[in-house]
């Protein structure tokens, strides 16, 4: 049951409503967009933030966990950072404002604010359903972002890094990206904090992958220790398309990352890999829904988690196979290292299958460092702390090494190693 009765507003809910009332005159949008914003905010008022009574939010009681909302972010004078992979093309969004002077060969780039103003953004602005709190919040407040179109047959020689730089306050951004047929590209969607000021961030990426396209899309979340990050990616995967989707969470205080993938073209294939690095008292929730809607498609999903201190992590994974999606081959695994007696990780893998000629399965493991492996390394003179860090690094780096780009692998491994050095 996903109905939620109206209750007394929390401080965060009241702050969201007040922020909307204060900003409504400034938010870009024609009449159709304003009507959608009003409806989304009204739905948020009536339902409130989701609690554990909402099945999709059972492990992340946002009404309780979200204690406060910072004021709207001003101009912090931040600048784009060096790209993760040297020689990458960079498009930066600083405090929610994109650099519209930037250009990349082969890409048609514009600002999302213009689509809000002329109403073309209206069709994609709504929530995905009654439980889509991220969609409601982002649709109510989003001001800007990039709109990117990649023409058919385009091959991007270097990665494209889209940087979302946060320096406290509220930022709400959107990223619609459309890839034509037979494109080859690597995109890094990077969210990073550059100050210790608390931030409240919502972001939605809408990605359409054309027929025969080969796309690697990497999400790296490196928010600050006091930040709330509500992220969502919506993907439509076309015929014979191949998508490698990597998600790395290495920051934030309260994080919800949703992955909504629709496999709509025959012969499409999804490779999903996730790494959650959790320390201190972080609460990180990765919720995934993969819908196989046509025959002869595949997906493999592997999530690796490392949990220190009093951190809490969640992975909810749903694979849905429609009645017409015969010959689907879908597998899902979630593996967790608990490095503290106070650490927690909850897993909820699900299969919803309405076709009879499929191969689907899921599995989950939770463990600590193997004492035999630790003894083997310590017996060769490696200090215990360093030995533990090396074993943890090997546990998560294994899936990063599946990427066939050496520079990209080294860059991601450096992010993982830097986090482990700080927390392990």
Number of C-alpha atoms within 10 A of each C-alpha: 6 12 12 17 9 11 10 8 15 16 13 20 20 16 16 22 16 11 17 19 11 12 13 15 10 9 20 21 24 16 13 16 25 21 12 20 26 15 16 22 22 15 14 21 17 13 18 23 26 23 19 15 15 18 14 15 21 13 23 24 15 19 17 13 13 17 11 16 20 17 16 16 16 13 10 13 8 14 13 16 13 12 19 21 18 12 11 18 20 21 23 23 23 21 26 24 21 22 17 14 8 12 14 12 9 14 14 14 18 19 19 24 23 18 18 23 19 15 17 16 19 21 10 11 21 19 18 14 9 15 19 18 22 22 22 25 23 27 29 27 23 23 23 23 28 25 20 18 17 23 17 18 15 18 16 18 11 14 21 21 23 23 23 25 25 30 25 26 19 22 28 24 26 25 20 19 18 20 25 19 21 20 21 20 19 21 19 23 19 20 22 19 22 16 16 14 15 24 28 24 25 24 25 24 20 17 19 18 28 25 22 22 26 22 21 18 21 21 21 22 23 21 31 23 20 17 26 26 26 22 24 24 19 18 21 17 27 25 21 22 25 24 21 18 18 22 21 23 24 23 28 26 21 23 23 23 23 21 20 18 19 19 28 21 23 21 20 25 24 21 16 20 22 23 26 25 23 30 28 15 18 25 24 28 25 23 21 21 17 21 20 30 20 22 24 20 25 22 23 18 21 19 23 22 24 25 27 22 19 17 22 23 26 20 23 20 24 19 24 20 27 17 15 16 25 20 18 26 20 23 18 22 17 23 18 24 21 20 20 14 9 13 21 20 21 13 21 13 18 16 17 12 17 14 16 13 15 19 12 19 15 18 13 14 11 14 10 13 15 10 9 9 13 19 13 12 17 16 11 8 9 15 12 14 11 15 18 21 17 16 16 21 16 13 18 23 20 11 17 20 15 10 13 9 10 9 13 19 17 16 15 19 19 14 15 22 18 13 17 19 10 8 15 17
